[in-house]
Amino acid sequence: MTDKPATQEFIDSAQDILITLLRLLQFEDAALDTSFQDDQVFFQIVTKDASLIIGRTAQTLDALQFTLNRLMSRKFADAPYCVVDAEHYRERRREKLLEDATVAVERVRQTGRPWRMPLLNSIERRIIHQELKNIPDITTHSEDEEPDGRKRVVISLVPPAPRPETDAEPPPASAE
């Protein structure tokens, strides 16, 4: 296991592994666009069969990303995280999640009732929790784990802080 890989050495190794995985999955025409940003390596898979690589609810894409990261963490002790995408699916999905969360926040504010998002994987839930964490009147939590690990994000109003009682008797005056 190598300790501190040079960025280019790491990227080259990750590209080789990802291309091998794609070839084993019979994506012979697959090519990679690679970028490095914020200590993460981004791989954009370019192929005519991108929908097959993405898979149903991005399961195939997630499996590729998971496998690549596991293999790289075994090869390099301090491996940067790799993000695997195709047809900018993750980017479009993030925008859709944030749009849905914004609509849900407005609905919660209007009705005062919590809103339960559809089942989401951990990456998608994290996107929503991170986006909404700085809104002072909104709170989020996850619930209802399914066997496949997906859960729902529940968006609700922060309960009002208890007000001090105004009918309380004033403290007794000190006798001097």
C-alpha positions as CSV (number, residue, x, y, z in Angstrom):
1,M,0.0,0.0,0.0
2,T,1.4,3.4,-1.0
3,D,1.2,6.1,1.6
4,K,1.0,9.5,-0.2
5,P,0.3,9.1,-3.9
6,A,1.1,12.0,-6.3
7,T,-2.2,13.3,-7.6
8,Q,-1.4,12.2,-11.2
9,E,-0.3,8.8,-10.1
10,F,-3.6,8.4,-8.2
11,I,-5.7,9.6,-11.1
12,D,-3.9,7.4,-13.6
13,S,-4.4,4.3,-11.3
14,A,-8.1,5.2,-10.8
15,Q,-8.7,5.7,-14.5
16,D,-7.1,2.3,-15.3
17,I,-9.3,0.6,-12.7
18,L,-12.5,2.3,-13.9
19,I,-11.8,1.6,-17.6
20,T,-11.1,-2.1,-16.6
21,L,-14.4,-2.3,-14.7
22,L,-16.3,-0.7,-17.6
23,R,-14.7,-3.2,-20.1
24,L,-15.6,-6.1,-17.8
25,L,-19.2,-4.8,-17.9
26,Q,-18.9,-4.8,-21.7
27,F,-18.9,-1.0,-22.2
28,E,-16.3,-1.2,-24.9
29,D,-16.9,2.4,-26.2
30,A,-16.6,4.1,-22.8
31,A,-14.3,7.0,-22.4
32,L,-13.5,9.1,-19.4
33,D,-13.4,12.9,-18.8
34,T,-11.4,13.4,-15.6
35,S,-11.1,16.4,-13.3
36,F,-9.6,17.0,-9.8
37,Q,-11.2,19.5,-7.5
38,D,-11.6,20.0,-3.7
39,D,-9.5,16.8,-3.0
40,Q,-11.9,14.7,-5.1
41,V,-11.4,13.1,-8.5
42,F,-14.4,13.4,-10.8
43,F,-14.9,10.9,-13.6
44,Q,-17.5,11.6,-16.3
45,I,-18.2,8.4,-18.3
46,V,-18.9,9.1,-22.0
47,T,-20.7,6.4,-23.8
48,K,-23.7,5.8,-26.0
49,D,-25.1,3.4,-23.3
50,A,-25.0,5.9,-20.5
51,S,-28.5,5.0,-19.2
52,L,-27.3,1.4,-18.7
53,I,-24.3,2.7,-16.7
54,I,-26.5,5.0,-14.6
55,G,-29.0,2.2,-13.9
56,R,-32.3,2.3,-12.1
57,T,-32.1,5.0,-9.4
58,A,-28.4,5.2,-10.2
59,Q,-27.7,1.8,-8.6
60,T,-25.2,0.8,-11.2
61,L,-23.4,4.2,-11.1
62,D,-23.3,4.0,-7.3
63,A,-21.9,0.4,-7.4
64,L,-19.2,1.5,-9.8
65,Q,-18.3,4.4,-7.6
66,F,-18.3,2.3,-4.4
67,T,-16.1,-0.4,-6.1
68,L,-13.6,2.1,-7.4
69,N,-13.3,3.8,-4.1
70,R,-12.8,0.5,-2.2
71,L,-10.1,-0.6,-4.6
72,M,-8.3,2.7,-4.5
73,S,-8.4,2.8,-0.6
74,R,-6.7,-0.6,-0.6
75,K,-4.1,0.6,-3.0
76,F,-3.4,4.0,-1.5
77,A,-3.5,4.8,2.3
78,D,-4.6,8.4,1.8
79,A,-6.8,8.1,-1.3
80,P,-8.9,11.0,-2.5
81,Y,-12.6,10.3,-3.0
82,C,-13.7,9.4,-6.5
83,V,-17.0,10.5,-7.9
84,V,-18.2,8.5,-10.9
85,D,-20.9,10.1,-13.2
86,A,-22.4,9.6,-16.6
87,E,-24.4,12.2,-18.7
88,H,-24.0,14.6,-15.7
89,Y,-26.7,12.5,-13.9
90,R,-25.4,13.4,-10.4
91,E,-25.4,17.1,-11.2
92,R,-29.0,17.0,-12.6
93,R,-30.2,14.8,-9.7
94,R,-28.7,17.3,-7.1
95,E,-30.5,20.2,-8.8
96,K,-33.8,18.3,-8.7
97,L,-33.3,17.3,-5.1
98,L,-32.6,20.9,-4.1
99,E,-35.6,22.1,-6.1
100,D,-37.9,19.5,-4.4
101,A,-36.5,20.5,-0.9
102,T,-37.2,24.2,-1.6
103,V,-40.8,23.4,-2.5
104,A,-41.1,21.2,0.6
105,V,-39.8,24.0,2.9
106,E,-42.4,26.4,1.5
107,R,-45.1,23.8,2.0
108,V,-44.0,23.2,5.6
109,R,-44.0,26.9,6.3
110,Q,-47.5,27.3,4.8
111,T,-49.1,24.3,6.5
112,G,-47.0,24.1,9.6
113,R,-47.0,20.3,9.1
114,P,-43.9,18.2,8.4
115,W,-43.2,17.0,4.9
116,R,-41.7,13.6,4.1
117,M,-39.5,13.3,1.1
118,P,-39.5,10.2,-1.1
119,L,-37.1,7.4,-0.2
120,L,-33.5,8.5,-0.9
121,N,-30.1,7.0,-0.6
122,S,-27.5,8.3,1.9
123,I,-25.8,10.6,-0.6
124,E,-29.1,12.2,-1.6
125,R,-30.2,12.6,2.0
126,R,-26.9,14.3,2.9
127,I,-27.4,16.8,0.0
128,I,-30.8,17.8,1.5
129,H,-29.6,17.9,5.1
130,Q,-26.6,20.1,4.2
131,E,-28.7,22.5,2.1
132,L,-31.3,23.0,4.8
133,K,-29.2,23.0,7.9
134,N,-28.7,26.8,8.0
135,I,-32.4,27.7,7.6
136,P,-33.2,28.8,11.2
137,D,-36.9,27.8,11.2
138,I,-36.4,24.5,9.6
139,T,-35.1,21.1,10.9
140,T,-34.6,17.8,9.1
141,H,-34.1,14.2,10.2
142,S,-34.2,10.8,8.4
143,E,-36.6,8.0,9.1
144,D,-38.1,4.7,7.8
145,E,-35.1,2.7,6.7
146,E,-35.9,0.3,3.9
147,P,-34.0,-3.0,3.5
148,D,-32.0,-1.4,0.7
149,G,-30.7,1.4,3.0
150,R,-32.9,4.1,1.7
151,K,-34.7,6.5,4.1
152,R,-37.0,9.5,4.0
153,V,-35.9,13.0,4.9
154,V,-38.6,14.7,7.1
155,I,-38.6,18.5,6.8
156,S,-40.4,20.3,9.6
157,L,-40.6,23.6,11.5
158,V,-38.3,24.1,14.5
159,P,-40.6,24.1,17.5
160,P,-40.9,27.5,19.1
161,A,-38.9,28.0,22.2
162,P,-40.9,28.0,25.4
163,R,-41.7,31.5,26.5
164,P,-41.1,32.5,30.1
165,E,-44.2,32.8,32.2
166,T,-45.4,36.4,32.6
167,D,-47.9,35.6,35.3
168,A,-45.3,34.5,37.8
169,E,-45.0,36.5,41.0
170,P,-42.1,38.9,41.2
171,P,-39.3,37.8,43.6
172,P,-39.9,39.1,47.1
173,A,-38.4,42.5,48.0
174,S,-35.5,42.3,50.3
175,A,-36.1,43.8,53.7
176,E,-33.3,46.2,54.5
